[in-house]
C-alpha cells in the first residue's frame, strides 16, 4: 500500500499556499490545520451575488459572474462543510435563490444561466439551442439531486410539503433513469450525494441505495489507462471509505489511490485531465491553475480519508 511521502505532501501544501485560489487555501487550512471557518467564509462570500446564488467562476470552467445552480451547489456544500447553521445569512440567501429559480412546472433547476455563452467557458458548457438540457436529461438528476440533499440539510428554510414533492420526483427519476452513471458519471455522483444526506428520510435512502449500488459496479472505470481521461474512476464514486458504494469497489479504490500517489506532478499538484482545446486559451490557463489548486486540495483530502497520508 503506497503512502504519500512527507516531501510530496509538503510540495502540495506549498503550491496551495502560494498559487491556489484563496478559497482553496482557506479550505486547506480548515481541513488540515483546524483553522477557524471565518477565513473560508470571507473568501466564499466573494463568489455570492446579491440574489443569493453563487457564480464568478466558483466552478472554474464556467466564468459567468451570474448565479447558477451549479455554483450554488458548490457554495452550499462549502457552507455545510463549515458547519454554517440555517440562520446564517449566506445560507439563507443561497436557499432563497434556489427557491426562486426552481421551475414550478418541473421542479428542476437549469444547471447554468443562459448568459454563460457570453463569457469564457469550457466547450461542453456551450448551450446551442438547449443542447445542455438534452445533455443533462432536462436537469432531472444533475444538479437537482445534489441540491435536494442540501435543502434537506437546511430543511427549516423550505416548505416541508414542497420538499417532499421534489424529493419524490428526484428519487423516482434516479430509480428509472435509463443510463444512470453514463459518460463521466456526474449524475450518479449527484445521486450519491443525495443518498448520503443524513437528513434524508430513511425510505428515500433505501430506494436510492438499491439503485445506486446496483449501478455503481457496472459504470465504474476499472482500467487505469482511462483514468487520465473523462470517465468515472473509482474515487469519483467513493472519495472516502465511508462512501455508499466503497465496499463494492474496494480493490479498484486501492488501485486508484496508488495511481493518484504515482501521478502527482513534480510541482506537487494534481492536474485536470481535460482542457478547453483552442477555446479562450488565455482564460483556460487561469482556469487550469484554479483547477490545479482545487484538485490538489481534494486529492489530499481523499488520500487522508483512506489513511494514505
FENJO-V773020 format. One record per pair of residues at least 6 apart in sequence whose C-alpha atoms are under 6 Angstrom apart, sorted by the first residue. I is the first residue (numbers start at 1). J is the second residue. Records with the same first field share a line. If there is no record, write none. Layout:
# FENJO-V773020
I->J + J
This chain:
# FENJO-V773020
2->258
3->308 + 309
4->261 + 309
11->268
12->268 + 269
16->25 + 293
17->25
20->293
23->40 + 43
26->40
29->35
37->82
47->54 + 55 + 56
48->54
52->93 + 94 + 97
53->67 + 72 + 94 + 97
54->67 + 71 + 72
55->65 + 66 + 67 + 71
56->63 + 64 + 65
57->63
58->71
59->71
60->287
61->121 + 122
62->121
63->119 + 120 + 121
64->116 + 119
68->112 + 113
69->111
70->111
73->147
86->154
102->108 + 109
117->126
122->276
141->187
142->187
145->190 + 191 + 194
146->190 + 193 + 194
149->194 + 197
152->199
153->199
175->211
181->187 + 188 + 219
184->230 + 231 + 232
185->232
195->205 + 208
220->232 + 233 + 234
221->232 + 233
228->273
229->273
234->253
238->246
239->302
240->305
264->270
269->296
270->292 + 295 + 296
271->292
303->309
